[in-house]
Amino acid sequence: MTLAASAVLLLFLLYVLFMFALGRGEGRDERRRHRRRGPGQRAAPAHPDGGRVLFVFVVPCLDEELVIASSLERLLALPERNWVALVVDDGSQDATGDVVERFADPRIMLLRRTLPQARQGKGEALNAAYRHVRTELAGTPAFAGYGRDDIVLVVLDADGRIRSDALSVVGPMFRDRRIGAVQITVRIYNAAAGLLARLQDVEFVTYVEIFQRARSRLGSAGLGGNGQFTRLSALETLGDAPWTRCLTEDLDLGVRLLSHGWRTRFTPRTQVWQQGLTRLRPFLRQRVRWFQGHLQCLAEIPRILRSPMRARIVTDLLIVLTLPLLVLLTTFSVVAFYASLVGAATGGDTEAFETVTANYGVILIVWALVSFGVAPLCAYAYHRAAHTGVLRSVGYGLLFTFYCYHWLPVGWVALGRQLLRRGAWAKTKRLPEPPRPAGKGPVAPRPAGAPRTRPAERRHEAVP
């Protein structure tokens, strides 16, 4: 590892520590806002003018018969009634559409797409739902009395398990008419299925605690493909197709919303849980898609530089978008360092030993700081979020350090695909849902006037 590469990685570590400290302030602000509502008081999802927010869950599906029923049942168990769900069957070859049609509740709606329009990527499926909401659903009784500012599209994966308090937490955030989108915490519900799934959960928690809290304080929180709440009027400023064919359409959407003057926020007070990958090959395929999509978003840099955004938001976006370049640029130095370390440890390469111990071992010290400097933050964050024991959390933090090295080969594969213009959407296959207890079939609609009951899940309890 050269001194130049060491300096770059050390600067990145300092950036991570700065974002973590900045995010602590956002956490305190969030708790103060929560306390001002009083203990036990639920925040009503309403605007100051008395009009409620209408949440439109958009669930893009491609061969999701294994998980879609459970997700819709959980939506029907939400305590609020001010929502509808639009399931987009994007040319499924299984029984996804048939499963959705079995639900009798009129709030569950199905939009079928067929080839050749179908299977063009998640962004195109979301655009089809967006246009359907504007042209077909906006005139229906369910949308009566709601203006464009009061309709919020919620992107929910087919395996998404949204917590029962999500709407009451997110709704008040849209009282600020400058807020175009809100992202909630994403967690892995099958983290106990294996070490790979567990480290994905650690990854999501770490991203929230280090970056999302800080970026929310800056007004530029990142949007994800699950648990993304976006105001309809904000989407309309992006035209007839707000989501692009970018492989990370969520990242691309967030950047373009910010460049059009909207703010994006994040809240850690509620979550959506999704299925983690348990096999290495599908996991790496997913990460290649994410990395390639990130590379595609580099095309947004000229738009960012021309926009009237505040300097702090511009700086944040430039850092986020160029982080993949840091991975690519430091790959060979990292590999060379490890080769030198192995050579020095085995005693068979005196030149390698001299390299890692030169200048009082400064390279070795920098490597240790860069490699393990984030581990205590990861351990602290996961201990608080997942309530794991201290020693177990420390172990996860150390393992997460090595887990992150998967981005090195992934980055170069993604770069190769981008240079060869191979941008086909590689969908992640779901795992079968565990059997549901007897009597837990599709939830029937609540009769008019019947008392509303809350699910057994406590307000702040994690979704299983």
Secondary structure, 3 states (H helix, E strand, C coil): CCHHHHHHHHHHHHHHHHHHHHHHHHHHHHHHHHHHCCCCCCCCCECCCCCECEEEEEEEECCCCCCHHHHHHHHHCCCCCCEEEEEEEECCCCCHHHHHHCCCCCCEEEEEECCCCCCCCHHHHHHHHHHHHHHHHCCCHHHCCCCHHHEEEEECCCCCEECCCHHHHHHHHHHCCCEEEEEEEEEECCHHHCHHHHHHHHHHHHHHHHHHHHHHHHCECCCCCCCEEEEHHHHHCCCCCCCCCCCCHHHHHHHHHHHCCCEEEEEEEEEEEECCCCCHHHHHHHHHHHHHHHHHHHHHHHHHHHCCCCHHHHHHHHHHHHHHHHHHHHHHHHHHHHHHHHHHHHCCCHHHHHHHHHHHHHHHHHHHHHHHCCHHHHHHHHHHHHCCCHHHHHHHHHHHHHHHHHHHHHHHHHHHHHHCCCCCCCCCCCCCCCCCCCCCCCCCCCCCCCCCCCCCCCCCCCCC
